[in-house]
Amino acid sequence: MGEDTGVHAIRFRILGSFECWDGPDRVRVGGPVHEKVLVTLLLEPQRVLPVHRLVEAAWDENAPATAAHQVRKAVAELRQRIPGGRNLIVTEGPGYRALTTPEQVDLSRFTEGLKQAREATAAGQNAYAATALREALDLWRGPLLSGSGGSVLCAASAALEERRLTAVEQLFDLRLAAGENGELIGELREFIEANPLRETLRGQLMLALFRSGRQAEALEEFAKVREYLVDELGIGPGDALTDLHHAILRNSPELAAPAQAAGPAPFTPEGSPSTLPYDLGDFTGREEEVSQLLGFVEEAPGTGPLIVAIDGMGGSGKTSLAVRAAHQLTERYPDAQLHIDLRGFTPSEQPLTAGAAAEALLRMLGAPGERIPDDAEGRIALWRRTMSSRRMILLLDNAVDESQIRPLLASPTQTLVLVTSRALLADLDAAHTVSLGVMPPHDSVALVEGVLGSSRARAEPEAVAQLAELCGHLPLALRIAAARLRKRPRWTVRYLVDRLRDDAHRLAELNSGERSVEVTLRLSYEGLSAETREAFRLLGQHPGAEIEVYAAGALLDKRARDAEDVLEYLLDMHLLQQHETGRYAFHDLVRSFAQNLSRVGGRAGPETGDGDGDGDAGNEEAALAVRRLLDFALGATDAACDLLFPGRARIHRPEHRSTAELPPLNTSDQARDWLEREQDSLLAAVSLAYRWELDSHVGLLAANVVFPLDLRGRLEEFRELCRTAVTASRRLGDPALLRLSLSNLAVACWKLGRFEEGIEMAEEAFGLAVSLADRRGEAKDTGVLGLLLGALGRYGEALPRLEHSIAIKRELGAERAEAESLANLSKLYAEWGRFPEAVEAADRAVALSRSIGAVDKEVEGLTDLAVARLGLDAVDEAADLLRRARKLAVDVMSPADMSLLLALSAETADRLGESTQATEWAEAALQLGDLSGAPMREAAVGNIVGRLHARRGRFTLALELHQQAHRAASGVDYRVEEARALAGMAHAMERLGDHEAARTHLATAEAAYDTMGIPAAGRTD
């Protein structure tokens, strides 16, 4: 799977000593119990095995009393140690199930190989059947766990050994039928020595000896087996072996090898033919991949064939890489260097069959027509014999899948086989893999410079870098763009960059002569089944940079596991990328292609003539998928926000109920992690809904997404999201949704210090709430008005609004909302210098928050209560409150609020004489993040830490912090912190000797305090 790092990159080898591999890295799963449990599960993938079966496999009949517990512990540890283990071993009912795919386990591949051999034999394709058996048997390294697994696993191992020996016998039958005789005798004797009772092997040896002209030895072999069976078992040979003995005695002509089985003798070419394409003179980058490929050759054991499969998306430079390596290795492989296009992804052509490819390769070697058999099997057999006797390079370019490759491979041979394909050839056993992604930015720029010329490229370095970005760092796109510029000397790089910025026409711009990115992508697309093509188009509607499996399930109208299968297949076909387990991404150009397909109803282009539907059908298909995705996003964010923000209010719209499978959102940690990962995708989903004019989705989804935005301090995005929701709600004509959106916008304005704008929004929202008789909305909006007025120092106007809000919320039983308003009331009282009342309000807020499990509101209440206690000079109590707040604050506070909490902690520690701790917290408060986007917190933190430094005599630093706080507060008219900043500046200036400025600032501060009605006890300096 390309650059897969997910569950499917894990491989298990159980046919022999146990091995687990994560790509090139060996994974240590644990001790003997871990291995026995895991191997037992892997013996029956996709089946639920009860715990008692696993206990029996691990201990036979000597299980300890804690065996079941130890099995469960072993499973838990396996899940931790194996990458993606939680998705690989799942708990179901009374036991566990291993959710492996056939390609992950050597036993599954072994079983599949035997099945393919049976089918090929029934179809008369003996050469392919023999290849399938060889590849299956090559997987065998010995009994399960090398025979140390106990009675249960030993019994399973014995059954597998029987299947292996049967396969060995079938392969010998096929090889005898193909004309091999003398070369089999040594191999047969080895197997008979290890399995002396296998009469089939004895018969095959007798037949091989007879056909090799060694009749007497064949008869002697029968005498040996008869004597052995009598001595060991007291019986004679079976009827089949006895009949063969009689036929050999008669020299029966029926025993002669079929005339056609021997096939033509290998063809010996003259000279050293080479059909390799030319090596690009401007080949750029890929040093690591070339080195890796050459390293495979250096380390090859020499038994061959050495197979290197190069996979990557169309246009990634697979053929260029293979050709470059082949040219560098010609001296090592002097007999021939052959290149053949297997046409796996070629316009208007079917992939070459193995027979046609074998004929073409033989002709490249100069084989005359009369030497080439007429039938496909004969041509393949002649090619394989010829290949096995030569030391050459075989470049099989543009393969569609493994089945196209296997018949062309012979063993033993000293041939280097390079295969390129857009698909990951995961089932090409014994092959090394080189997966090509896009080029690094510096190599992309170098490629453009190499094609365009250094003078033009270096004249516009920024534009060249942007060109590389717009081309998605895809080599084909970069070459086409540079070639277009080279053909048009009057074009600047900037001009082409501007043309490429139009996403709808970008693919059309990346077209030069016979080369086209769109055509290249179309070939991959048209190679998909109709169902997968539809899935590809629908996935193109996802607006985020990454797609997770549950969102994909919603788009595709599938369960998550089925959607993951589709995603994994597209990943294998290099139509998707993966940078993190369970998350998938489109290359930018592939996304453009997928979205263009939806615009034309699934047709890959006007010249294809066989699209999957018309434009209207495509729009309807996309519209349904987008609605499913948005309904899913609403359902998932509702579930997550209900967990993280208990007691929150939301509008219920049954028409948006999602039937899609939701991600696991059973705990606060799961909800928090999911919102964190999906935050950008959710923002993009709101924009998608707005573009599709699904305005109800815009408003409802925005109302959920503002929660994590607020938590992460992304306040400007919070505001812009709310503005979008307001516009959509007005367009929809939904007053309830408009009220909710206006109310959230007012909150965003308060946090950003846009108080006048916020008041305007809150007043409109309040008016709508009254007209709708929406009591909860009325309570929310009058409370937000109180917040905004309080920030402007208009405490007399703010107080009744906050009290009215609290009264309504209490009446409605809206406990979370009431706790929020009580905390806001405490803030107002503390700023006003009315600390006893601030303590009372904050006390109630903390108790209420704790009663409903609203940790975020409890932390807020504890912080406000600490501020009030500090105002009453109860420093020890404040310190304890802040300690509790810090303990709870992880993951529930925005960076700006956390900065305030740390600044208050620093002030408290300093007043308690804990200077080292105070300094540490003060520095952390200032360094936690950029507070410029949260001016209210920036002003408050600056003033608190400024006062701390002033108490320590660091007046210059104190002055700088108060000045910074003043700029933040005055910029948004945050009156109380503006006054505190002026008072702090005055104090510092006085100590620094600037008495006149100090008097001016102090007078301004006192006037502001007087205007706001703040008594002397509430004023700080």
N, C-alpha and C positions, 0 to 999 in steps of 0.2 A: 504493500500500500504506500507507494510513494514515500513520503517522509512521516509515515504513521508512527505515532508514539503511544497509541492507545492499546486497548486490550488485545487487538488482533495482531500486534507486533510481537506478542509473547508466543514463544514456541516451546513445546514440551516433547522430550524424547524419552519414551518409556520402554522401548524395545531394546533392553540392555540396562546398563547403569542409568539411573534417573538423571536427567539434565533439564534445566529450565533456562531459556535464553530470552533476553530482551534485546532484540536486534543482535548486535555483536557482543553483548555483555552477558556473562553467565550470572544467573540469579541463584543465590543460596537460599533454599526454602526452609531449612531447619534440619532437625535430626531424623532418625528412622521413623518415628511415629508420623511426623509431618509427611514424609515421602510416601509411606504406606497409605495414609488417608488420601493424599492427592492422587496417587496412581490408581487407587480403587475408584475414585470419582471419574478419572479420565478414561478408565476402561469402559464406562457406560455414560458418555457425555449426553447431556440433555435429559437424563433420567434422575428422578429423586431417589437417593439412597438413604434409608433410615440410619439413624445413629448406631443402632445395634449391628448393622452390617459393617460399618466402619470400625466398630470396636472389634468385631470378629477378625477383620482383615489385619488389624494392627497387633492383636495379641493372641489370636487363635482361641483356645479354651482357657487361657491363663490370664484373662483380663483382671486387672485390679478393681477394687471397689469404686475407684474414682475414674474408671475408664471413660465413661460418657462425658464427664467433665473435661478430661484431658483431650478428648476428640474435639469438643467445642472450642477449647483453648487453642488447639492446633489449627483449627479452621480460622479462628480469629487472627492468629499470627500469620497464616498463609495469606490472608487478605491484606495484611499490612506489608508483607515482604514482597509479594508479587505485584508489580505495577498494574494498576487497574484491577486488583484482586477482589475488591468489593463488588465489582460488576461481573467478575469471572465465576466466583463461588457464591451462590445465593442460597438463602434459607427458604425452604418451602415445606410447610407442614411438619412432618416428623423428622425431616432430615435436610440434606443439602443436594444441590444440583450444580454440576459444572457446565457453564454456558460457553463451551468452546466451539469454534467452527472447525470443519474437517481439516482445513489447511494448518491448524495450530498444533495438531497432535500427530506424531509419526504413525501411530497405530491407525488413526483414521485415514491417513494418506495410503497406508499399506492396504487397508480394506478397500479403499476406492480403486487402487491400482489393480487388485484382483478382480474387481467388478468390471473394470474397463477391459481387462484381458478376456474375461468370459464373453463379453459382448462382441469384442473384436473377432474372437475365434468363431462365434456363431455366425458372424457376417462374412467369414472367409478372409478376414484381414489378419493373416498370421504374423506378418512382420510387425504390425502395430501391437498385436497381442504380446509378442515376445518382448518388445520394448517396454510395454506396461509392466510385465512381470519382472523384468530386470530392475526397473526403477523401484518397484515395490520391494523386491528382495534386498536391494541396496540399503534400504532403511533399517534392516535387521542388524542389531549389534549383539543380541544375546537374549536370554530369558529376562522377564520382568525383574527389575532391581538386581540384576545379575544372579538371580536364584536365591536371594536372601530375604524374600518377602514373607515367609511363613506359608502355612498350608493353603490358605485361601488364595493368595496370589500365585502360589506354585501351581495350583489347579488351573487357574486362568492361564498361566504361562504354558502349561502342557497343552491346553486347547489351541493356543496360538501357535505353538511349535508344530502341531499337526497341520494347521492351515499353511504354515510356511513350507513344510516338506511337500505337501500336496502341490503348492505353487512351484516348487523346485522341479517336481516330476513333470508338471505341465510344461515348464520351460524346456526341459530336456526333450519332451515329445516334439515341441515346435522346432527346436534346433535340429533334431534328427530328421524331421520332415523337410527342413530347409537345406538338407544335404551335409550337415556337420556330422562327422563320425569320429575319426581318429582324434580330433582335438577335444572330444568330450570325454575320452577314456580316463584321463587323469582326474578330472573333476568328479566323474562318477565314482571312481575308487575312493576319493576322499569322503564323499557323502555316505558311501556304503560302510566305510570303516566306522563312522560315527553312528550309523543307523543300520546295523547288519540285518535286521529283520524286515526291512522294506523290500518286498519282492518286486515292486514296480521298478525300483532303482536297479536291482539285479538284472531284470529283464532288459532295461535300457542299456546297461553295460554289455550284456550278451549281444544285443543287436548292433551296437556300435562296433564291437569287436568283429562280428561277422561281416559287416559292411566294409570293414577295413582290411578284409582278407585274412582274418585271424580266427578261422573257424574252430581250430583246436582249442584256442584259449577260451572261446565262447562256451564250448562244451565243458571245459574244465571248470569254468565259473559256475555252471549249473551243478556240477558234482560238489563243489564247495558249499553252495547254499543248501543243497539237499542234506549233506552231512551236518551242517550247522543247525538246521531246523530240527533234525532228528535228535541231535545231542541236547539241544536247549529246550525244545518243546515236545519232543516225541511225535512229531508229525512231519509229513513230507511237503514239498512245494505245492502251491495251488495249481488249479487247472490252467490258468493263463501262462504261468511260467513253464509248466510241463508241455503245453502245446507249442510254445516258442522253442523249447528244446527239441521237440520232434521235428519242427520245421527246419531248424538248423541242421539236424542230422540228414534230412532229405535234401538240403541245399535248395530249399524252396524258393522259386523266383519271386514269390510274394514278399519276401523280406528285402528285396533290393530297394535302394532309395529311389523315390520318384525321380524320373529323368529331369523334370523341371526344377526340382528342389535345389539342385546344385547351383543353378543360375549361371550367368556369364562370369568369366574370370574378371578380376579387377582390371580396370583400364589404367595403363601407365602413360601419362601425358609426356609430351616432349617439351623440354625447356622448363621455364618457370612462369606460367601464364599469370597475369595480374589484370583484374578488372576493377580495381579500386577506383573510386572517384578521386579527383585531384584534392590535395590538402589545401585548405584555405590559407592564402598568404597572410590575411589579416585576422586569422584565428586569435581570439582574445580571451583571456581568463581561463577558468576551469582547471587551473594548475592542480588543485587538490584532487579533483576527479581523475585527471590524467595520471597523476602520481598513484592514486589508489588502484587504477586499472593496471598500470604497469607493475605495481606491487603484487597483484594477483598472479601475474605471469612469473615473477621472480620466485614466488613461494610455491608454485605449482608442483605437486609431487611427481608429475611426469607420466601418470597412467592414463590420463585424459578420458574424454575430451575436457579441456579447460573451457568452461562456459562462463561468460560474463554477460549478464542481461542489463541493458541500460534503459531505464524507463523515465518518462517525464511527459509533461503536457506538450501538445503540438506546438512547435516553434521554439522549444527550449534548447535545441542544438544537439540532439542525441546523435544524429548521423554525423555531424561535424566532429563530435568528440570521438566516435568510433573510428572514423576515417583517420583522424589525427593519430590515434594510438596505433592503428594498423600500419600506417606508414612508418612509425617509429620502430615497429617490430618485424619488419620484412626480413631482416637478416637472420632473426631467430627462426623464422618459418619460411625457408627458401623455396620449397617445392611449388607453392602457388599462393596467391592472395586473391580470393574471390569475393565479389560483392553481388548480392542479388536483392532486388526489391520485392518483398513478398506481398506487396499491395494490400496490406491490412487496412490502411486508411488512404486510399487513392481515389480521386474523383472518377465516378462512372465506371469503376472496375471492381470485379470481385477478387477477394484474396486468392493468391495462388494456392493450388492444392499441392500436397507433398510430392505427388507424382510429377506434376508440371515443374515444380522447383528442382527436383532431382534431374529431370531431363535437361533443364537449362544449365545446371551446374556441370553436368557431364559435357555438354557442348562447349562450355567455357574452357574446359580442360582439353578440348580438341577431339573428343570422342566422335568417330564417324557415325552416321545415322544407322548403318547396319549393325553396329555394336550395341545400340541402345534398344532394350526390349520394348515391345509394343504395350505391354500391360504396366499399370502403375506400380504394382508390387515388384515387378522385375526391375523397373528403373530405380526404385528406392533401394532394392537389394544391391544392384550394381554400384550405385552411388555410395552406399554404406561400406561396401568392400573396398572401393577405391579410396574413400576417406580414411579407412582404418590403416591404410598402408602409406599414407603421405603425412608430411609435416608441413601444414599450411594454415593460413588464416582464412576463416569463413565468416564473412560479415552478412548475417541474415537481417536485413533492414526492413523496418516497417511491418513487424509481425503483428498479427491480430490477437493471438493467444498461444498458450503452450502447445495445444494440440497440433498447431501448424508446424511447430519446431521439432517435436519429439521424433517423428519418423525419419528426420534428416540426420540424426545423430548416431554415431557408431561408437562402439567400445570394444576393445581398446583402440586408442588412436592418439596421435600426438598433435592433433589439430586444435588450434585456438578458435573457439566459436564466439563471435561477438554478435549479440542480438539487440536490436533496438525495438522498442514498442511504446505506444502510449499507455498501455495497460501494464500494471505491475504483474510480472510473470512469477507469482508466488509459488506456483505448483511445478515450476521447472526445477526439479530436484538436483542438488549438487551444483547449482549455479550460484556464482557470486553476483551481487546486485549493486549497481551504481544508480542512484536515483537523482535526477537533475531537477533542481528548483530553478527559480529565477536567478539572475546574476546579481552579485553585490553591486551597490551603487558605483563604486570606483571602477569596476570592470565594465559596467554599462557605459560610463562616460568614455572609457578607453576604447570601447567598441565603436561608439559614434565617431570618435576622433579618428580611428583607423579607417573608417569608410568615407567619412566626409572630408578628412584632411585636417591636419593639426592647426593650420592658420585660421580657418573659419571657426573651428570648434573652440579654440582658445580665445578667440575674440569675444565670445559670448558664454563664459563659463557658467553663469547662473542659469541662462536659458537652456544650455545643454543638460545641466542637472535636472531641470524641470522636464525637459523632453524625455529623459530616461525614466523619470517618475511616471509620466503620463503613458509611457509605453509599458509600464508595469515591469520594467527591467527584463522583459522577454526578448531573447536574442533576435528572433524573427522580426518582431515589431521594431526593434532598434535598427536593424539593417534596412528595413523598408523605409523608415523615417529618414535615416541618413542618406539612403539612395535617392529619395525624392528631393532632398535638399541639394544633393550633388547635381541632379539633373536641372535644377532651377537655381542658377548662381545668383539671381537677383533676390531670391527669398532669404530673409534672415532666419536664424533659428527661432527667434522670438515670434516671428510671423507664424511658423508652423506650430509652435507651442500654443499660440492663441487659437488656432484652428482645432487643435486636439482637445482643448478645454471643453468643447461642446460634446458632452458624453453621448448624446443621441447619434452623433455623426462620427465619433472617434474611429470606429472600426472601418468606416468607409474611407477615412483619410489614410489608414494604414494598408494601402493597396498600391502595389507597384508592379506593372507588367503581369507576369504569371504568379507572382507572390502576393498573398493576401492573408492577413491574420484571420479575417472572417471566414474565408474558405477553409483554412486550416482547422479552425474550431468547428466548422460545420461538419467536417469529415468525422471528427470524434463524436459529435452529436448524432449524426445519422447512423453511426455504428451501434447506437443504443436501441433497446427494444422500445416499442411504442409507449409502454407504461413508464419506463425510465426516462424517456424524452419528456413526457408530461411532468414527471417529478422534477426534472432539471429546470423546466420552465417555471414551475411554481416556486421552487427554492430561490429563483432569481428575484422573487418579489420581496424576500426578506430584506429589511432596510438596514440591518446592522452590519458591522464589520465581521462579526462571527455569528454562526448559527449553532445553537445547542439543540440536542436531539428532541427535546419536548416541543420547542417552537417548530422544529421541522415536522414533527408529528401533526401539529395543528395545521400547518400549511398543506401537508399531503393528505390530511384526513386519515391518518394511520396511528396505530399505537406507537409509543416511543421506540420500542425495540425494532419494530418493522421499519420505522423511519431510519433508524440507525443503520440497518442493513442497506438501505438505499444510499445513504450518505457514504458508507464504507465502500460500496461499489463505485460510486462516482469518484471517491478518493483514489481507488485503485486505477481508475481510468484517467486520473490526473485532471479531472474537471472540477475537483475541489482540492483544497489544501487543508492541512491540519498542523497547528502549532501547539495545541494543548489537547490532552485526552478529552474526548467527548465534545469538542468544539471544532467547527469546520468553517472554512472561509473560501470565498471565491477570489480568484485572481481578478484584478480590476477589469481586465479586458474580457474575461469569461463572464463576469457579471453583466457587463454591457451587452454581450452576445445573448445571454439568457433573457435579459429584459427586452431586447429587440425582438426576440422570438415571440414573446407574449403580445407585442404590438401587432405582429402579423399572424397571430393565431397559431403559432407552432411551426410555421413553415421556416425552413432554414434559409431561404433566400428565394427571390423571384424566379430563378432559373431551375429550382428543384422540381417544381410542378407536382409534388406529391406530399404537400404539407399535411399536418394533422388536423387542420380545421381552418375556418375563415377568421377574419379579423374580429368579427363580433363574438365568435365562439371563444377566441383567445381572450378578449376583454372580460367576458363573463367568467371564464375559467379563472382568470387572475383575480377578478373581483370577489369571487366566492372564497378563494384562498386567503386573500387579504382580510376579509371579514372573519374567517376562522382564526387567523393569527391574532387579530385584535381582540376577539372574544377571549382567546387563550390568555393574552397579556393582561386583560382585565381580571380574569379569574385568578391568575397566578399572583398578581399584585394585590388583589383583595385579600387572598389567603395570607400572603407574607405580611402585609400591613396590619391585618387583624392580630397576628401574632406579636409583632414588634410594637404596635401602638394600640394596646387594648383600650376599648371604649371609644375609639374614634367614630366619627359620623361618616356615613357614605350614602349615596343615592342608589337604591336598588332598581335595576332595570332588567326584568326577566327576559326581555328579547335578546339580551346580550349574553345569556347563559351559555357557557362553553361546554361542549361535550368532549373536548380534547383531554388527554391524560396530562395531569399537572406534575411538575417535578416534586420530589419529596420536600414538603414544607411542614414538617411536624414539630419542629423545635425552633426556638428563636435563632439559634446559630445557623440552622439551615436556611431560614428566611433571610437572615442578614447576609449570608454568603451569596445567596441567589440574587438578591437585589444589588449587591455590590458588583457581581459579575455582569449582570444584565442591564446596569444603569444606562449605559450608552445606547444599547439596543432598544431600550424602552423609550428613550428620548427620540430615537429615530422612528420608532413605531408611531409616536404621536405625530411626527411630521408626515409620515406615510398616510395616516388617517386624515390629516388635514388636506393633503394633495388629492385624496380620493373623495373629499367632501363628506367623509363619514364623521360628521361633527359631534354626534353623541359620543362616539368613541373618543374623540379628541378631549372633550371636557371631562369625561369620567376617568380616562386613563391619566390625564394630566393631574387630576386630583389625588391620584395614588402616587405618581412619580415624584411629586413635590416633597414627599416625606423623606425618601433617601437623599434627594438633592439637598434638602435642608440639613440633614444629618451630616453630610459630607462638606457642608459649607459652600456649595456651588450656587451661590445666591443670584448671580446674574442670570444663570441658566434657569433658576427657579422663577425669576421674574419674566423672562422671555417665554417660558413655557406657559405661564399663567396668561400672558398677553395673547398667545396663540389660542388658548382655551376660551378667553373672552371673545375674541373675534369669531371663532367657530360657533360659540353659543349664540351670539347675535345673529349669525348667518342662519342658524337652525331655527331661531325664534323660540328657544326653550328658556323661559324665565327662571326656572328652578336651577338649571345648569348654569345659567348666566350668573345668578346670585352666588353660587358656589365658587365659580371661577373668579368673580370680582373680589370675593372675600379672601381667597388665596392670594390674589394679586396685591391686595392691601397689606397682607402679612409680609409678602416679599418686599414691598416698598418700605415697610417699617424696618425690616432687617437691614436694608440697604441705605437707610437714612433718607429716603424719598418721602418725607412725611406729608407734604402738601398733596402730592399725587396719591398717596395712600389714603388720606382723608377723603379725597374725591371718590375713590373706588369704594371705600367702606360705606360712605353715605349712600351711594347708588345701590350697593348690595343691601343695606339696611332697608331702603325704600322698597326693594323687591320682596324682601322677607316679610315686611308688614303687609304688602298687597297680596302675598300668597298665603298669609296667615301661618307662616313658617316660624314657629316659636323658637325652634333651635337655631335657625338661621338668624333670627332677630337677636338672640342672645350672643351668638358668635360675633355678629357685625357691630353691635354696640360695644362689646368688649374690645374689639380691634380699634374702634374709634377712641376708646379710652386710652389704649396703648399709645396711639399716635399723638393724641393731645398731650399726654404725659411727657412724651419725648420732647415736645416743644415747650415744656415747662408750664403748661396750662393745667395745673393740677386740680384747680377748682372745677374745671369743666370735665376733666377726665374721671374724677372720683365717682360721681353719680352714675356714669355710664358703666364703669366696672362693677359697681355694686348692683346695678340693674341686671347686668349680664349674669352675675353670680346667682342672683335670686331666681332668674328664669331657669338656669341650668340645674339648680337645686330642685326646683319644682318638677323638672322633666326627668330627674334622675340621671342626668348626663354627667357622670362622676369624673370622667377624664377631663371633659371640658371645664367643669367646675374647678378642678385642681389647677388647671392651667390659668384660669382667671384669678384664682386666689394667689398664685405665685406672682402674677402681674400686679395684683393689688399690693402685695408685700413690697415689690420693687418701687411702686409709686410712693408708698408710705416712707420707705427708707430714703428715697431721694428727697422727700419733703421734710425729712428730719423727724418723722413721727415713728420712732423706733418701736415702742411698745405695741402699737397697732400693726406694724410690719411683722413683728414676732408672731402675733396672734394669727394673721392671715397665712404666713408661711407654715406655721405649725399645722393648721388645718389642711393646707395643700399637701404636706408630706404624709399625713395620716391617710388622706383620701387616696393619694397615688399608691401608697403601699397596699391599701385594701383591695385595689383592683389589679395589682401587679404591673403598674405602669412605671417601669424603672426609670425611663427617661424623664418623666415628670417628677419622680421622687428626687432624682439628682438635682433637677432645677429647683425644687422646693428646699432641699437641704442647703443649696448654695445661697438662696435668698434668705433663709433663716440665719445662716452664718453672717451675712452682711448686716442683718438687723441686730444680731448679738454683738457684733463688733461695734455697732453704733451705740450700744449700751455699755461698752467697755467690758463685756463678758468674753474675754479673749480665750480662756480655756474652753469654754463651751463652744465657741466658734471653731476652735481648732479641732475639736472632736467631730463637729458636724461636717467640716471640710474633709476630714479623714474618711468618714463614711461616704461622702460624695465621691471622693477619688476612687474608692474601692468599687463603687457601682458604675463609674463613668465610662469604663472601657466599652467602646463600640456603640454607646448610646448618646454621645455628645459630639457636636460639630467641633472642628478645630478651633473656631473662634470662642465658643463657649468653654472649651477645655482651657484655652489660654486665660480666660477670666478666672476660672477655678484655680489654676496654678498661681496666678497673680495674687488672689486673695489668700491662698495658702502661704505664699511668701510673706505677705504683710503680717499674717498671724504669727508665723514662726519668728519673724523679726521682732515683733512686740513681746514675744515670750523669751527673747534672748537667744534663739537658736539661729545664729547668724549664718553658719555654713549651709544649713538646710534652706534657709530663706534665700540665700544667693543662688543656690541650685534651682529652686523653683522659679525665681524671678527670671533667670536666664532661659529656662525652659519655656516660660510664658511668652517671652519675646521671640523665641526662635521656633516655636511650634509650627508656624505657618505664616503666610502673607495675610495680614489682617486688613489690607487696604480695601478689600471687597466687603468688609464688615466694619464700617466706620464707627458704629456705636461701641463695638467691642474694642476696636483699636484705640479709641479715646479713653475708655475706662481702664484698659490694661496699662496704657502709657501713663496715666495719672497715678495709678496705684504703685507701679514700680518706680515712678519718679519720686513719689513721697518717700518710698523706702530708701532710695539713694540720698535724698535730702537729710533724712534722719541720721545717716551715716556720714554726713559731711561731704558727700560727693556732689557738689552743687552744679558743676558744669554738666555732668551727665544727667542730673535731675532736670536741669533747664532744657536740655535737648529733648528729653522724653516728654516734658510738659508742652513744649512747643509743637512737637509732633502730634500730641493728643489734641492740642488746640486747633491745628490745621484740620484734623479729622472731624472734630466736633463742630467747628464753625462752618465747615463745608456742607454740613447737612442740618444745621440749626439744632443740634442736640444740646439743649440749653444748659442742663445741669453739669455735664462734663466740660462744656465750654467754660463755665464759670470756675469749675475746679481746676482746669488747666491754667486759667489766668491767675488764680490764687497761688497755684504751685509755682508758676513763672515768677510771680512777685516775690515769693519767699526766697527762691534761688537767686534772683537778681539782687535782692537786698543783701544777701550774704556775699555775693560776688562784687558788691560795691556800686552797682548801678541803681542808686537810690531813687532817682527821678522816675525811671522806667518802672521800678518796683511799685512806687506809689500809684502811678497811672493804672497799671494792671490790677492792682488790688482794689482801687476805686471802681473799676469796671466790673470786677468780679462781685464786689459787695452790692453794686446796683442790680446786677443780674439776680443775685440771691434774694434781694428785697422784692424784685418784681415777681419772682416765683413764690414768694412767701415762705422761704426756707429760713427757719430760726437759726440762731448762732450755733446751737448744739449740732445742727445738721450740716454745718459748713466745714469743709476741709481746706487745709493749706499745705 
